[in-house]
Amino acid sequence: MSIDDKLKQIAESDAFKDFTYIYANWYDADAMLNRMALPAIIHILPVSGVIERHKGRVADQESCAIAFVDKVPHDADGEENKVVFNRMKEKASAFLDAVEKSGWFEPIAEQVQYDVIYESLSDIVTGVMISPVIKEIRHC
């Protein structure tokens, strides 16, 4: 099972049941936003990774970009965006916790970079994009 397959299973668990999950490049994800239920978890196709091989066993490691977004009114004020931004940041943190508890991956770094998405895609959404390095556990 690929890293994306595992992340998809986590995203489709009860903890994230209100979210739609997609795995796509930014262009396609942006085009899909107005046709899908929000909020959404958008796993962007990875730009890099590492394949670790040892004694016939393989573990994958990806530099991921995962966005957590929800709709806001056009020209939403700062308070409206802040509410959505903070809710998406909390869900991103809960997602990282679920990734670590899954048993599929090594612990994630204590500090994970995030970028704010503020009314920026073709559909008016606000949220956060986290950039964790996710590495599968290699079973010997």
Disulfide bonds with the S-S distance in Angstrom:
none
